[in-house]
Amino acid sequence: MSGRTDSKRFRVRRDSISAARRHVRTVLVGWKLAELIDDATLTTSELATNVIAHTKGTGDYFELGLRRRNGVLILEVADSHQWLMPELRKPTDDETSGRDLLIVDALAERWGVRPRNPGKTVWAQLPIRTRFP
């Protein structure tokens, strides 16, 4: 079952992080991709947390997109904050934040950022592993 798409908007506020995770879980169960729930919800949580932390005052919503294509699940989080594009960096041991993209990098087969007008979309690609009996 390839070629599925889902998108949903969430308000830029802290409780939207858990709502986005719940939404991803519901969609993946419906798409029979329960084996991806842990990695997909953690990836979603990290990307949504970035939006909440860095876009206050620049837009009321962020959009979460899920696409199932050619053996991969693509998660996308789009916002209207356009001043800084996220970059992978290694925080020092005493920093209390800045590890979200390290987590995404560890979980995703690939990830990236693309500009949009206004703002950006951060995406992560998780492989769908076919299980044989």
Disulfide bonds with the S-S distance in Angstrom:
none
